Amino acid sequence: MKSISFIKKTIFFVLLPTAVLLEAADAPTVTVKGYVLDSACAFTKGLSKPISKQCAISCAKGGSPLVILANDGTIYWPITDTTPSSGQNFKLLPFAGDKVTATGRIYERGGSKAMVIEKIEAQASQT
């Protein structure tokens, strides 16, 4: 006779992947407008926009992750939903220091927000 513990573990490992897939499928797709900038500057300097395009590029090339600072002040960490995951600076580097419109699935945990970017484009400059 199998123990209750073994049965619970079996159910857990069978249902867990299904629960993870359902959670990923339930992630809402949203469109966010804001600036692409260095994550450290977004937090430590409290910037509302990048100092300059070159500054954002230099920080990214130095290894600092780029983030999207939305118009409402929310910081979105760009992520992938693949395993293994990979950094997203390559996707954001062409937009470093620019105002963008990004669409993707949003994930939240512990007060942080992350986005699996499906589409990103520079906003037309407001002159």
N, C-alpha and C positions, 0 to 999 in steps of 0.2 A: 504494500500500500504506500503510495507516495505521500510525503509529508505535506502539510498545509503550507509550510514555508516554500517548498519547491513549486507548488502550484501557484502561489502568489508571485514568485519570481518569474515563472513562465508567463503568466498573464501580463506582468509588468513589461517584460521584454518584447512581447508580441504587440501590446497596445501602444507602447511608447512611440515607436516610429509613426504609427497612424496619428497619434495626437500631435506630434511635431509637424507632420504634413498638413493636418487640418489647421493648425495655428498659422502656418506660413500662408496657406491659401486664404485665410481670413484677414491677412494684413491689408489695410486699406491702401488704395492708390490715391495719392494726392499730388497736387502741383504746388511747388514752393518757389517764391521769388526772393532773391537775396544775393549777397556777395560770396564769392569763393575766396577764402583767406586761410592763413595759417592758423591752426588750432590753438597754438600757444598765445598768439596775439588776441584771438577771440576771448580767451579766458583771462590771461594775466594783464593785458592792457585795456580790456573792456572796450575795444574798438567797435564802432558801429559800421565801419567799412575799412577796407585795407588802406594802409599808408600809401602804397603804390603797387602797381602791377609787378614791377621788378622786385620789390621787397617780398611779395607773396611767392614769386617764383624762386627767389633765393632760399627762402625758408623751406619750401617744398623740396628743392634739390638737396638741401641739407638734411633731409629725412623727416621733417615735421609733417604730420598728416594735414592735408587740406580738408576743410569743412565748408558747409554752406551755412552762412549766418543769415537767417530769414529776416524779412522786413520787420517781423514782430519780435525779433530778438532771440528766437529759438535757434539753437545750434543743432544741425543735422550731421551726424557722422556717416559718411558714405561707406557702405559695406557691400559684400556679396552674399548671396544665399547659397553658395556652393561650398562643398567640402573637398579638399581644403580651401579655405578662404584665401584671399589675396588683397593686398593694399589697393586703394583706388586712386592714388595720386596720378597715375598715368591717364586716367579718365578726366580728372579735374585740372591737370596742369595747363592745358590750352586755355582754360577759363580763369586761371589764377589772377586775382585782383579785379576781376570783372563782375558785373551784375548779371545774374543768370536766371533762367526759368528752368527748373528741374522737376521732372515727373517720375514718380516711383512709389514703391511700396514702403510704408512707414512701420517701423517696429519701435516699441517703447519698453524700457525696463529701468526701474530704479531712478526715474526722473530724466534719463537720457533718451534721446531720439536718434534713430539711425534710418538711413534710406538706402534701399536697393535701387539705384538710379537706372531707369529705363530709357529716359531721354533727357538731354541737357542741351541748352542753347543760350548763347549770349543775348542779353536784352539790348535792344537798340538804344544808343546813348541819347540821353535827354539834354538837348542843347537849346 
